[in-house]
Amino acid sequence: MNKDLHDLFAARMSDASLAKLAAIDNAEALDFVAAAIRLCDPRDVFVADDSETDADVIRRLAIENREEKPLSIPGHTVHFDGYFDQARKKEVTKYLVPKGEMLDPKLNQMEREEGLREMESLQRNAYRGRTMLVRFFCLGPCDTVFGIPCLQITDSAYVAHSEDLLYRKGYEAFKRLPAGAEFFKYRHCTGEVDARMTSAHPELNRVYMDHTRNTVLSVNTQYAGNTVGLKKLSLRLAIRKADREGDWLAEHMFIMRSNGPQGRKTYFCGAFPSACGKTSTAMIPGENIVGDDLAYFRVIDGEFRAVNVENGIFGIITDVNAKDDPVIYKVLTTPGEVIFSNVLVKDGKPYWAGMNGDIPAEGENYCGSWHEGMKGPDGRQAGPSHKNARYTVAMSALENADPEWDRPDGLPVAGIIYGGRDSDTSVPVRQAYSWAHGICTMGAMLESETTSATIGQEGVRVWNVMSNMDFLSMSVGHYIRNNLDFAAAIQRPAVFGTNYFLKKDGRYVNGKLDKAVWVKWMELRVHGEVQVRDAAYGLIPDHKDLQRLFRDVLDSDYDREAYREQFKVRIPELIEKLNRMRDIYATVEDTPQAMYDEMQAQQERLEALRSGKGDYVDPFELDIVG
């Protein structure tokens, strides 16, 4: 550390914090800290290491700053974001791109120098009178081929506290980091706050990603999706890093363990858009969770392996209840470290929509003082909790966490699941014919049908390639090609598609718990222990195997009529979907040829099936092929 940096740091921080920085032999990291001090002008600077002592400093500071309030259950706190700062804002989340370059026309971007000037003007002097927090974390297991060191700078103790629960501590890893080694870095400024300590100028919220420097910059926001840089903002950086290096993938996927016969452990990863069953699949009773949101893939010792990028869960709390989500509900109602956000609080107890109990008619929530029937500042009806209200917990709090969830070399993946949502097209579960067929016709054609409860117009199909559309940092075609080409030299996982939302006469034909059977069937299928029928757009279960599984897993009967309705091949709707996808991919300039080939082959198979058996094919009429 040179004298100028030493003097700058010594004027703003304790000897202990200065010593922590002095132990890091990385000029880029030290310069990033110095630049934040010069730009944001904090009162003082606290540098945290990996100790529980420093984590406790952050927890106390979050309370002292009134960013969090203690609740009646020991260890539980609540945080409120501003009324207009409750979720990611796509329109102000942008990539900073060097002049003359273009990532992809579908991506939100701006000229890099212009964006940096705007961000610097908004962050200038933003830490005055505040403590600047310097934190070190790691995406994936530290000191492994999966791990990515991260440096977070923020003035929000709530953000830092959240990261302590969500990510692996990385200070010691940074000390071992070679000079010049690559890492991700983040600078967040809460901005001016109101009386409730929430960001006062949401209209000036900006979230910019400088992918050329592995940097995320955010201002005038507290919502964790904008401020906890290691979350989806890092996913964008990681997708580009994986592309540059060429031997791994960063995906928006859960990881779970399905428990097979004789104690067999089989791991699956799954990409599900919002409201398609992602969390409920990852948390199926009797199975084990490894991670609920982000995964990195690598080939290790000739195996396709995955790690949980994170150390905890930042989950939507709406509809979490004792019946449907017993593990999470227990965590949320017993002593232990939990941060609630944007729920209703009354007499020190949190309440949220869908918790299956009486909710008070008044209390404190994201509006401030709330009472039943009131409207928010925008004139809209304000519920007791926000629909995007959250909980933050560490993986260690979950009773169903796989004991090997943090294995440094990853866990072997037997299957990839792409979960969509439609009322009239796809069967509840099917297997792809090949890796390319699965990537192209299940992952790249993934759709989610909107519901009137969340959008206002029901039945609109939203295309979401591999549930990663919002987080791509390259063209769609390039991203698909990376997936197609990955791990080509080894046996790749089986690929499956799910759809839990088929309807008949306006009612679901699947039970809410049926997904437990579909997962058990997939577990047996990857080991070759059940037969399949060829449905022309994938391989579907045979009735006799499902009949046994429904009895064993759910202690229920599964008759032939239920199978017929659920696994009928709906050829007109399937061809209509192919036509939608052709229209979409006609706008993607670098669509891989494999995408066109798989769509064409699927249409030909469906047309051949229709010519022999009609538009709607009884699954009992399909051939058993293995």
VEXNU-413432 format. One record per residue (C-alpha): x, y, z; residue in one letter. Coordinates in pm, whole numbers. Layout:
<nodes>
{east X&north Y&up Z&type A} $
...
</nodes>
This chain:
<nodes>
{east 0&north 0&up 0&type M} $
{east 150&north 335&up -100&type N} $
{east 165&north 639&up 132&type K} $
{east -123&north 825&up -37&type D} $
{east -360&north 533&up 10&type L} $
{east -238&north 472&up 364&type H} $
{east -300&north 834&up 459&type D} $
{east -644&north 839&up 294&type L} $
{east -749&north 522&up 475&type F} $
{east -595&north 618&up 809&type A} $
{east -796&north 943&up 815&type A} $
{east -1129&north 758&up 784&type R} $
{east -1091&north 425&up 964&type M} $
{east -964&north 261&up 1278&type S} $
{east -627&north 92&up 1300&type D} $
{east -805&north -244&up 1294&type A} $
{east -984&north -165&up 968&type S} $
{east -666&north -25&up 817&type L} $
{east -477&north -344&up 908&type A} $
{east -743&north -554&up 735&type K} $
{east -698&north -358&up 412&type L} $
{east -320&north -364&up 441&type A} $
{east -333&north -747&up 443&type A} $
{east -484&north -750&up 91&type I} $
{east -228&north -755&up -189&type D} $
{east -455&north -641&up -470&type N} $
{east -412&north -290&up -607&type A} $
{east -748&north -293&up -787&type E} $
{east -933&north -370&up -463&type A} $
{east -754&north -99&up -269&type L} $
{east -808&north 154&up -547&type D} $
{east -1180&north 70&up -555&type F} $
{east -1209&north 138&up -181&type V} $
{east -1015&north 461&up -220&type A} $
{east -1231&north 577&up -511&type A} $
{east -1546&north 522&up -301&type A} $
{east -1403&north 729&up -16&type I} $
{east -1308&north 1015&up -249&type R} $
{east -1639&north 1013&up -434&type L} $
{east -1888&north 942&up -153&type C} $
{east -1706&north 1118&up 137&type D} $
{east -1805&north 897&up 434&type P} $
{east -1776&north 1007&up 797&type R} $
{east -1584&north 684&up 869&type D} $
{east -1512&north 344&up 715&type V} $
{east -1558&north 0&up 868&type F} $
{east -1380&north -292&up 703&type V} $
{east -1523&north -630&up 802&type A} $
{east -1343&north -961&up 800&type D} $
{east -1494&north -1311&up 824&type D} $
{east -1534&north -1308&up 1203&type S} $
{east -1859&north -1340&up 1393&type E} $
{east -1750&north -1032&up 1586&type T} $
{east -1761&north -818&up 1272&type D} $
{east -2088&north -976&up 1161&type A} $
{east -2234&north -875&up 1497&type D} $
{east -2114&north -516&up 1441&type V} $
{east -2317&north -511&up 1119&type I} $
{east -2626&north -658&up 1288&type R} $
{east -2613&north -395&up 1563&type R} $
{east -2555&north -115&up 1314&type L} $
{east -2864&north -218&up 1115&type A} $
{east -3072&north -170&up 1432&type I} $
{east -2898&north 151&up 1541&type E} $
{east -2948&north 301&up 1193&type N} $
{east -3318&north 202&up 1208&type R} $
{east -3283&north 8&up 883&type E} $
{east -3410&north -296&up 1072&type E} $
{east -3632&north -334&up 1377&type K} $
{east -3623&north -625&up 1621&type P} $
{east -3932&north -848&up 1631&type L} $
{east -4069&north -1045&up 1925&type S} $
{east -3898&north -1373&up 1829&type I} $
{east -3525&north -1364&up 1915&type P} $
{east -3305&north -1309&up 1610&type G} $
{east -3589&north -1189&up 1387&type H} $
{east -3586&north -839&up 1240&type T} $
{east -3793&north -650&up 984&type V} $
{east -3679&north -409&up 714&type H} $
{east -3901&north -180&up 508&type F} $
{east -3820&north -54&up 160&type D} $
{east -3981&north 261&up 26&type G} $
{east -4329&north 234&up -124&type Y} $
{east -4192&north 282&up -477&type F} $
{east -3881&north 68&up -417&type D} $
{east -4024&north -282&up -386&type Q} $
{east -3867&north -472&up -675&type A} $
{east -3613&north -462&up -957&type R} $
{east -3679&north -181&up -1203&type K} $
{east -3596&north -300&up -1553&type K} $
{east -3610&north 46&up -1706&type E} $
{east -3325&north 182&up -1490&type V} $
{east -3115&north -136&up -1479&type T} $
{east -2868&north -98&up -1765&type K} $
{east -2544&north -233&up -1904&type Y} $
{east -2273&north 27&up -1960&type L} $
{east -2134&north -44&up -2305&type V} $
{east -1823&north 115&up -2463&type P} $
{east -1903&north 363&up -2737&type K} $
{east -1967&north 193&up -3069&type G} $
{east -2047&north -148&up -2917&type E} $
{east -2383&north -326&up -2880&type M} $
{east -2450&north -624&up -2653&type L} $
{east -2786&north -712&up -2806&type D} $
{east -3080&north -493&up -2918&type P} $
{east -3306&north -670&up -2666&type K} $
{east -3086&north -567&up -2371&type L} $
{east -3121&north -239&up -2179&type N} $
{east -2793&north -53&up -2225&type Q} $
{east -2633&north 288&up -2254&type M} $
{east -2298&north 439&up -2351&type E} $
{east -2047&north 359&up -2078&type R} $
{east -1892&north 702&up -2020&type E} $
{east -2234&north 868&up -2011&type E} $
{east -2356&north 617&up -1752&type G} $
{east -2047&north 655&up -1536&type L} $
{east -2083&north 1035&up -1536&type R} $
{east -2447&north 1012&up -1432&type E} $
{east -2376&north 757&up -1159&type M} $
{east -2087&north 959&up -1020&type E} $
{east -2305&north 1270&up -1003&type S} $
{east -2573&north 1078&up -812&type L} $
{east -2325&north 909&up -575&type Q} $
{east -2107&north 1214&up -509&type R} $
{east -2100&north 1290&up -132&type N} $
{east -2372&north 1027&up -77&type A} $
{east -2196&north 887&up 234&type Y} $
{east -2156&north 1216&up 418&type R} $
{east -2240&north 1166&up 785&type G} $
{east -2252&north 789&up 736&type R} $
{east -2034&north 484&up 782&type T} $
{east -1902&north 324&up 465&type M} $
{east -1901&north -55&up 497&type L} $
{east -1641&north -262&up 312&type V} $
{east -1731&north -630&up 281&type R} $
{east -1565&north -932&up 121&type F} $
{east -1766&north -1233&up 2&type F} $
{east -1742&north -1520&up -243&type C} $
{east -1984&north -1649&up -506&type L} $
{east -1961&north -2026&up -487&type G} $
{east -1720&north -2206&up -252&type P} $
{east -1411&north -1997&up -176&type C} $
{east -1070&north -2108&up -304&type D} $
{east -1219&north -2347&up -559&type T} $
{east -1250&north -2344&up -937&type V} $
{east -1613&north -2238&up -884&type F} $
{east -1544&north -1944&up -652&type G} $
{east -1556&north -1577&up -755&type I} $
{east -1427&north -1327&up -495&type P} $
{east -1647&north -1019&up -445&type C} $
{east -1595&north -677&up -287&type L} $
{east -1906&north -489&up -173&type Q} $
{east -1907&north -124&up -63&type I} $
{east -2230&north 16&up 81&type T} $
{east -2366&north 260&up 337&type D} $
{east -2653&north 22&up 425&type S} $
{east -2609&north -212&up 720&type A} $
{east -2926&north -390&up 605&type Y} $
{east -2756&north -473&up 275&type V} $
{east -2442&north -593&up 453&type A} $
{east -2646&north -796&up 703&type H} $
{east -2840&north -958&up 419&type S} $
{east -2516&north -1054&up 248&type E} $
{east -2387&north -1215&up 567&type D} $
{east -2683&north -1453&up 549&type L} $
{east -2684&north -1502&up 172&type L} $
{east -2315&north -1545&up 82&type Y} $
{east -1996&north -1713&up 195&type R} $
{east -1754&north -1485&up 378&type K} $
{east -1457&north -1399&up 155&type G} $
{east -1208&north -1181&up 344&type Y} $
{east -959&north -1462&up 406&type E} $
{east -996&north -1567&up 41&type A} $
{east -915&north -1209&up -65&type F} $
{east -598&north -1218&up 144&type K} $
{east -489&north -1522&up -55&type R} $
{east -590&north -1366&up -387&type L} $
{east -289&north -1319&up -617&type P} $
{east -208&north -966&up -723&type A} $
{east -402&north -883&up -1039&type G} $
{east -655&north -1165&up -994&type A} $
{east -1009&north -1106&up -1120&type E} $
{east -1299&north -1032&up -883&type F} $
{east -1643&north -869&up -889&type F} $
{east -1704&north -537&up -716&type K} $
{east -2006&north -329&up -616&type Y} $
{east -2066&north 26&up -491&type R} $
{east -2410&north 102&up -351&type H} $
{east -2545&north 428&up -211&type C} $
{east -2880&north 441&up -32&type T} $
{east -2917&north 809&up -115&type G} $
{east -3116&north 1062&up 83&type E} $
{east -3360&north 894&up 324&type V} $
{east -3697&north 990&up 465&type D} $
{east -3822&north 970&up 824&type A} $
{east -3858&north 591&up 793&type R} $
{east -3496&north 559&up 675&type M} $
{east -3606&north 453&up 327&type T} $
{east -3462&north 595&up 4&type S} $
{east -3636&north 927&up -55&type A} $
{east -3583&north 960&up -431&type H} $
{east -3689&north 638&up -605&type P} $
{east -3730&north 839&up -926&type E} $
{east -3349&north 870&up -924&type L} $
{east -3293&north 498&up -870&type N} $
{east -3020&north 374&up -1105&type R} $
{east -2856&north 30&up -1132&type V} $
{east -2571&north 17&up -1382&type Y} $
{east -2347&north -275&up -1470&type M} $
{east -2005&north -199&up -1613&type D} $
{east -1927&north -543&up -1752&type H} $
{east -1593&north -421&up -1886&type T} $
{east -1475&north -378&up -1525&type R} $
{east -1683&north -646&up -1348&type N} $
{east -1852&north -365&up -1156&type T} $
{east -2209&north -294&up -1040&type V} $
{east -2313&north 56&up -930&type L} $
{east -2649&north 138&up -768&type S} $
{east -2802&north 443&up -602&type V} $
{east -3126&north 573&up -444&type N} $
{east -3256&north 226&up -361&type T} $
{east -3254&north -21&up -74&type Q} $
{east -3445&north -314&up -227&type Y} $
{east -3209&north -612&up -205&type A} $
{east -3246&north -708&up -571&type G} $
{east -3087&north -371&up -660&type N} $
{east -2838&north -342&up -375&type T} $
{east -2718&north -691&up -286&type V} $
{east -2486&north -695&up -583&type G} $
{east -2401&north -1063&up -551&type L} $
{east -2759&north -1162&up -643&type K} $
{east -2894&north -1131&up -999&type K} $
{east -2661&north -842&up -1082&type L} $
{east -2368&north -1076&up -1038&type S} $
{east -2542&north -1339&up -1247&type L} $
{east -2514&north -1103&up -1543&type R} $
{east -2142&north -1057&up -1483&type L} $
{east -2092&north -1430&up -1429&type A} $
{east -2265&north -1519&up -1757&type I} $
{east -2013&north -1301&up -1941&type R} $
{east -1719&north -1434&up -1740&type K} $
{east -1825&north -1793&up -1817&type A} $
{east -1849&north -1702&up -2185&type D} $
{east -1499&north -1551&up -2188&type R} $
{east -1348&north -1851&up -2015&type E} $
{east -1551&north -2100&up -2215&type G} $
{east -1557&north -2397&up -1976&type D} $
{east -1848&north -2330&up -1740&type W} $
{east -2202&north -2190&up -1722&type L} $
{east -2385&north -1955&up -1484&type A} $
{east -2756&north -2035&up -1462&type E} $
{east -3073&north -1916&up -1289&type H} $
{east -3149&north -2259&up -1140&type M} $
{east -3224&north -2431&up -812&type F} $
{east -3038&north -2747&up -711&type I} $
{east -3215&north -3027&up -524&type M} $
{east -3159&north -3387&up -421&type R} $
{east -3422&north -3649&up -491&type S} $
{east -3398&north -3953&up -267&type N} $
{east -3434&north -4277&up -461&type G} $
{east -3461&north -4645&up -365&type P} $
{east -3207&north -4793&up -121&type Q} $
{east -3080&north -4450&up -15&type G} $
{east -2980&north -4339&up -365&type R} $
{east -2909&north -3966&up -400&type K} $
{east -2988&north -3804&up -734&type T} $
{east -2936&north -3435&up -802&type Y} $
{east -3145&north -3214&up -1029&type F} $
{east -3119&north -2850&up -1133&type C} $
{east -3425&north -2655&up -1243&type G} $
{east -3505&north -2329&up -1423&type A} $
{east -3859&north -2203&up -1356&type F} $
{east -3990&north -1852&up -1427&type P} $
{east -4180&north -1678&up -1148&type S} $
{east -4509&north -1846&up -1049&type A} $
{east -4418&north -2174&up -1221&type C} $
{east -4341&north -2381&up -909&type G} $
{east -3969&north -2322&up -861&type K} $
{east -3954&north -2290&up -483&type T} $
{east -4216&north -2555&up -418&type S} $
{east -4023&north -2800&up -637&type T} $
{east -3689&north -2725&up -469&type A} $
{east -3856&north -2771&up -128&type M} $
{east -4065&north -3086&up -188&type I} $
{east -4116&north -3265&up 145&type P} $
{east -3901&north -3575&up 170&type G} $
{east -3637&north -3441&up -68&type E} $
{east -3339&north -3216&up 7&type N} $
{east -3254&north -2866&up -108&type I} $
{east -2904&north -2764&up -218&type V} $
{east -2989&north -2413&up -343&type G} $
{east -3301&north -2226&up -450&type D} $
{east -3185&north -1974&up -711&type D} $
{east -2841&north -1970&up -875&type L} $
{east -2606&north -2244&up -995&type A} $
{east -2265&north -2265&up -1161&type Y} $
{east -2191&north -2567&up -1383&type F} $
{east -1850&north -2718&up -1453&type R} $
{east -1709&north -3050&up -1569&type V} $
{east -1512&north -3197&up -1277&type I} $
{east -1344&north -3538&up -1304&type D} $
{east -1551&north -3618&up -1611&type G} $
{east -1882&north -3533&up -1440&type E} $
{east -2133&north -3254&up -1494&type F} $
{east -2137&north -3083&up -1155&type R} $
{east -2312&north -2786&up -998&type A} $
{east -2263&north -2566&up -693&type V} $
{east -2502&north -2338&up -513&type N} $
{east -2367&north -1989&up -580&type V} $
{east -2522&north -1864&up -256&type E} $
{east -2525&north -1940&up 115&type N} $
{east -2889&north -1859&up 189&type G} $
{east -3235&north -1780&up 56&type I} $
{east -3391&north -1443&up -30&type F} $
{east -3739&north -1582&up -81&type G} $
{east -4085&north -1446&up -158&type I} $
{east -4289&north -1490&up 157&type I} $
{east -4638&north -1456&up 3&type T} $
{east -4834&north -1783&up 45&type D} $
{east -4571&north -1945&up 269&type V} $
{east -4770&north -2142&up 527&type N} $
{east -4740&north -2438&up 762&type A} $
{east -4926&north -2679&up 533&type K} $
{east -4757&north -2614&up 199&type D} $
{east -4411&north -2499&up 318&type D} $
{east -4351&north -2661&up 659&type P} $
{east -3971&north -2628&up 659&type V} $
{east -3962&north -2256&up 573&type I} $
{east -4262&north -2181&up 793&type Y} $
{east -4085&north -2335&up 1092&type K} $
{east -3777&north -2119&up 1028&type V} $
{east -3999&north -1809&up 1008&type L} $
{east -4176&north -1882&up 1337&type T} $
{east -3895&north -2002&up 1566&type T} $
{east -3589&north -1826&up 1712&type P} $
{east -3298&north -1779&up 1472&type G} $
{east -3158&north -1518&up 1236&type E} $
{east -3425&north -1404&up 989&type V} $
{east -3473&north -1071&up 810&type I} $
{east -3832&north -1005&up 701&type F} $
{east -3895&north -730&up 448&type S} $
{east -4214&north -542&up 357&type N} $
{east -4450&north -758&up 564&type V} $
{east -4710&north -629&up 813&type L} $
{east -4595&north -595&up 1175&type V} $
{east -4828&north -576&up 1472&type K} $
{east -4710&north -605&up 1835&type D} $
{east -4371&north -732&up 1720&type G} $
{east -4511&north -1014&up 1508&type K} $
{east -4487&north -1036&up 1125&type P} $
{east -4787&north -1118&up 904&type Y} $
{east -4810&north -1179&up 531&type W} $
{east -5063&north -1271&up 266&type A} $
{east -5131&north -1643&up 235&type G} $
{east -4995&north -1744&up 575&type M} $
{east -5330&north -1911&up 653&type N} $
{east -5417&north -1727&up 970&type G} $
{east -5593&north -1416&up 1090&type D} $
{east -5414&north -1099&up 981&type I} $
{east -5457&north -780&up 1188&type P} $
{east -5661&north -497&up 1039&type A} $
{east -5387&north -246&up 1118&type E} $
{east -5015&north -222&up 1184&type G} $
{east -4693&north -105&up 1021&type E} $
{east -4598&north -211&up 671&type N} $
{east -4433&north -84&up 352&type Y} $
{east -4683&north 206&up 347&type C} $
{east -4595&north 317&up 700&type G} $
{east -4891&north 312&up 935&type S} $
{east -5144&north 84&up 765&type W} $
{east -5509&north -8&up 814&type H} $
{east -5740&north -235&up 619&type E} $
{east -5892&north -72&up 311&type G} $
{east -5641&north 210&up 283&type M} $
{east -5480&north 316&up -43&type K} $
{east -5114&north 383&up -103&type G} $
{east -4953&north 705&up -233&type P} $
{east -5029&north 598&up -590&type D} $
{east -5400&north 555&up -516&type G} $
{east -5391&north 176&up -534&type R} $
{east -5536&north -54&up -272&type Q} $
{east -5262&north -143&up -24&type A} $
{east -5263&north -493&up 122&type G} $
{east -5119&north -586&up 460&type P} $
{east -4795&north -712&up 302&type S} $
{east -4643&north -638&up -37&type H} $
{east -4680&north -917&up -295&type K} $
{east -4299&north -914&up -324&type N} $
{east -4242&north -923&up 53&type A} $
{east -3942&north -1138&up 139&type R} $
{east -3755&north -1337&up 400&type Y} $
{east -3378&north -1379&up 420&type T} $
{east -3230&north -1685&up 592&type V} $
{east -2907&north -1885&up 580&type A} $
{east -2898&north -2236&up 432&type M} $
{east -2791&north -2364&up 774&type S} $
{east -3138&north -2275&up 908&type A} $
{east -3312&north -2531&up 683&type L} $
{east -3373&north -2876&up 827&type E} $
{east -3399&north -3023&up 476&type N} $
{east -3068&north -2880&up 348&type A} $
{east -2855&north -3151&up 188&type D} $
{east -2557&north -3217&up 419&type P} $
{east -2328&north -3185&up 115&type E} $
{east -2485&north -2864&up -19&type W} $
{east -2152&north -2679&up 22&type D} $
{east -1930&north -2947&up -131&type R} $
{east -1629&north -2762&up -282&type P} $
{east -1610&north -2966&up -603&type D} $
{east -1985&north -2954&up -666&type G} $
{east -2250&north -3222&up -686&type L} $
{east -2313&north -3450&up -987&type P} $
{east -2619&north -3343&up -1185&type V} $
{east -2836&north -3622&up -1327&type A} $
{east -3116&north -3409&up -1468&type G} $
{east -3206&north -3054&up -1577&type I} $
{east -3571&north -2946&up -1540&type I} $
{east -3730&north -2658&up -1732&type Y} $
{east -4061&north -2564&up -1570&type G} $
{east -4312&north -2362&up -1768&type G} $
{east -4673&north -2262&up -1713&type R} $
{east -4959&north -2309&up -1958&type D} $
{east -5320&north -2410&up -1926&type S} $
{east -5371&north -2601&up -2249&type D} $
{east -5053&north -2731&up -2413&type T} $
{east -4780&north -2927&up -2231&type S} $
{east -4808&north -3243&up -2021&type V} $
{east -4706&north -3230&up -1652&type P} $
{east -4370&north -3397&up -1714&type V} $
{east -4177&north -3521&up -2015&type R} $
{east -3820&north -3610&up -2105&type Q} $
{east -3624&north -3474&up -2399&type A} $
{east -3485&north -3709&up -2663&type Y} $
{east -3138&north -3555&up -2630&type S} $
{east -2944&north -3266&up -2478&type W} $
{east -2998&north -3055&up -2791&type A} $
{east -3369&north -3137&up -2801&type H} $
{east -3405&north -3037&up -2435&type G} $
{east -3207&north -2714&up -2460&type I} $
{east -3386&north -2604&up -2777&type C} $
{east -3747&north -2714&up -2724&type T} $
{east -3774&north -2701&up -2344&type M} $
{east -3519&north -2444&up -2227&type G} $
{east -3512&north -2203&up -2521&type A} $
{east -3888&north -2232&up -2576&type M} $
{east -3977&north -2185&up -2209&type L} $
{east -4298&north -1984&up -2156&type E} $
{east -4494&north -1867&up -1856&type S} $
{east -4864&north -1790&up -1882&type E} $
{east -4966&north -1483&up -1684&type T} $
{east -5239&north -1490&up -1423&type T} $
{east -5502&north -1226&up -1361&type S} $
{east -5394&north -1203&up -997&type A} $
{east -5052&north -1067&up -1087&type T} $
{east -5081&north -907&up -1429&type I} $
{east -5443&north -811&up -1484&type G} $
{east -5474&north -1001&up -1811&type Q} $
{east -5484&north -1377&up -1786&type E} $
{east -5341&north -1623&up -2036&type G} $
{east -5068&north -1409&up -2194&type V} $
{east -4769&north -1629&up -2270&type R} $
{east -4437&north -1469&up -2184&type V} $
{east -4124&north -1614&up -2345&type W} $
{east -3839&north -1655&up -2096&type N} $
{east -3544&north -1845&up -2241&type V} $
{east -3421&north -2084&up -1970&type M} $
{east -3581&north -1852&up -1710&type S} $
{east -3283&north -1623&up -1767&type N} $
{east -3420&north -1362&up -2008&type M} $
{east -3404&north -1078&up -1755&type D} $
{east -3043&north -1155&up -1669&type F} $
{east -2876&north -1218&up -2003&type L} $
{east -2568&north -1010&up -2076&type S} $
{east -2521&north -1130&up -2433&type M} $
{east -2740&north -1217&up -2729&type S} $
{east -3003&north -1489&up -2688&type V} $
{east -2854&north -1692&up -2970&type G} $
{east -2503&north -1681&up -2825&type H} $
{east -2637&north -1787&up -2484&type Y} $
{east -2824&north -2084&up -2634&type I} $
{east -2514&north -2189&up -2827&type R} $
{east -2307&north -2184&up -2506&type N} $
{east -2557&north -2420&up -2346&type N} $
{east -2567&north -2647&up -2650&type L} $
{east -2189&north -2673&up -2661&type D} $
{east -2124&north -2715&up -2290&type F} $
{east -1982&north -3047&up -2164&type A} $
{east -1998&north -3205&up -2509&type A} $
{east -1721&north -3452&up -2424&type A} $
{east -1907&north -3622&up -2138&type I} $
{east -2245&north -3780&up -2072&type Q} $
{east -2471&north -3484&up -2007&type R} $
{east -2773&north -3482&up -1776&type P} $
{east -3114&north -3589&up -1897&type A} $
{east -3341&north -3292&up -1972&type V} $
{east -3704&north -3272&up -1859&type F} $
{east -3993&north -3027&up -1901&type G} $
{east -4267&north -2974&up -1645&type T} $
{east -4601&north -2792&up -1644&type N} $
{east -4808&north -2802&up -1326&type Y} $
{east -5087&north -2582&up -1460&type F} $
{east -5294&north -2772&up -1717&type L} $
{east -5664&north -2695&up -1691&type K} $
{east -5991&north -2850&up -1798&type K} $
{east -6311&north -2643&up -1781&type D} $
{east -6118&north -2377&up -1590&type G} $
{east -5990&north -2611&up -1318&type R} $
{east -5643&north -2754&up -1274&type Y} $
{east -5610&north -3120&up -1368&type V} $
{east -5299&north -3157&up -1147&type N} $
{east -5305&north -3172&up -771&type G} $
{east -5081&north -2926&up -587&type K} $
{east -4871&north -3210&up -446&type L} $
{east -4844&north -3407&up -772&type D} $
{east -4505&north -3250&up -842&type K} $
{east -4362&north -3484&up -579&type A} $
{east -4459&north -3774&up -804&type V} $
{east -4319&north -3614&up -1118&type W} $
{east -3982&north -3563&up -945&type V} $
{east -3978&north -3924&up -822&type K} $
{east -4053&north -4039&up -1176&type W} $
{east -3763&north -3830&up -1310&type M} $
{east -3535&north -3982&up -1048&type E} $
{east -3627&north -4334&up -1158&type L} $
{east -3605&north -4238&up -1524&type R} $
{east -3245&north -4113&up -1515&type V} $
{east -3150&north -4452&up -1376&type H} $
{east -3346&north -4638&up -1646&type G} $
{east -3596&north -4791&up -1404&type E} $
{east -3925&north -4684&up -1566&type V} $
{east -4062&north -4710&up -1917&type Q} $
{east -4169&north -4422&up -2141&type V} $
{east -4411&north -4357&up -2425&type R} $
{east -4314&north -4146&up -2726&type D} $
{east -4535&north -3833&up -2741&type A} $
{east -4358&north -3684&up -3048&type A} $
{east -4236&north -3383&up -2847&type Y} $
{east -4078&north -3584&up -2569&type G} $
{east -4102&north -3906&up -2372&type L} $
{east -4383&north -3932&up -2117&type I} $
{east -4442&north -4169&up -1823&type P} $
{east -4636&north -4492&up -1855&type D} $
{east -4954&north -4513&up -1649&type H} $
{east -4853&north -4818&up -1449&type K} $
{east -4540&north -4647&up -1316&type D} $
{east -4731&north -4336&up -1214&type L} $
{east -5001&north -4546&up -1054&type Q} $
{east -4740&north -4707&up -828&type R} $
{east -4571&north -4374&up -751&type L} $
{east -4896&north -4199&up -659&type F} $
{east -4966&north -4481&up -416&type R} $
{east -4614&north -4481&up -269&type D} $
{east -4556&north -4104&up -255&type V} $
{east -4902&north -3957&up -193&type L} $
{east -5097&north -4263&up -75&type D} $
{east -5356&north -4196&up -343&type S} $
{east -5509&north -4369&up -643&type D} $
{east -5422&north -4259&up -994&type Y} $
{east -5679&north -4380&up -1242&type D} $
{east -5664&north -4413&up -1617&type R} $
{east -5888&north -4111&up -1679&type E} $
{east -5660&north -3879&up -1483&type A} $
{east -5366&north -4007&up -1687&type Y} $
{east -5555&north -3957&up -2012&type R} $
{east -5641&north -3596&up -1931&type E} $
{east -5299&north -3502&up -1801&type Q} $
{east -5087&north -3672&up -2066&type F} $
{east -5301&north -3625&up -2376&type K} $
{east -5091&north -3499&up -2669&type V} $
{east -5251&north -3169&up -2774&type R} $
{east -5110&north -3136&up -3124&type I} $
{east -5283&north -2813&up -3244&type P} $
{east -5162&north -2623&up -2936&type E} $
{east -4813&north -2771&up -2965&type L} $
{east -4784&north -2664&up -3329&type I} $
{east -4918&north -2322&up -3240&type E} $
{east -4638&north -2293&up -2984&type K} $
{east -4381&north -2392&up -3248&type L} $
{east -4515&north -2117&up -3472&type N} $
{east -4486&north -1862&up -3189&type R} $
{east -4127&north -1966&up -3134&type M} $
{east -4041&north -1944&up -3503&type R} $
{east -4169&north -1588&up -3503&type D} $
{east -3961&north -1504&up -3195&type I} $
{east -3642&north -1663&up -3321&type Y} $
{east -3681&north -1494&up -3657&type A} $
{east -3589&north -1177&up -3463&type T} $
{east -3279&north -1337&up -3304&type V} $
{east -3005&north -1282&up -3559&type E} $
{east -2761&north -1542&up -3427&type D} $
{east -3007&north -1825&up -3356&type T} $
{east -2809&north -2152&up -3372&type P} $
{east -2899&north -2384&up -3660&type Q} $
{east -2972&north -2654&up -3402&type A} $
{east -3269&north -2447&up -3285&type M} $
{east -3426&north -2448&up -3630&type Y} $
{east -3343&north -2817&up -3677&type D} $
{east -3503&north -2922&up -3349&type E} $
{east -3819&north -2716&up -3411&type M} $
{east -3854&north -2860&up -3761&type Q} $
{east -3799&north -3217&up -3641&type A} $
{east -4055&north -3167&up -3364&type Q} $
{east -4314&north -3037&up -3611&type Q} $
{east -4255&north -3333&up -3841&type E} $
{east -4299&north -3582&up -3556&type R} $
{east -4619&north -3411&up -3441&type L} $
{east -4761&north -3398&up -3796&type E} $
{east -4683&north -3768&up -3844&type A} $
{east -4857&north -3851&up -3516&type L} $
{east -5160&north -3640&up -3612&type R} $
{east -5192&north -3807&up -3951&type S} $
{east -5230&north -4142&up -3782&type G} $
{east -5419&north -4060&up -3462&type K} $
{east -5582&north -3716&up -3494&type G} $
{east -5541&north -3380&up -3322&type D} $
{east -5566&north -3505&up -2964&type Y} $
{east -5392&north -3832&up -2889&type V} $
{east -5477&north -4065&up -2601&type D} $
{east -5147&north -4146&up -2424&type P} $
{east -5243&north -4515&up -2411&type F} $
{east -5221&north -4514&up -2791&type E} $
{east -4857&north -4402&up -2787&type L} $
{east -4580&north -4653&up -2837&type D} $
{east -4374&north -4770&up -2540&type I} $
{east -4014&north -4714&up -2649&type V} $
{east -3807&north -4808&up -2347&type G} $
</nodes>
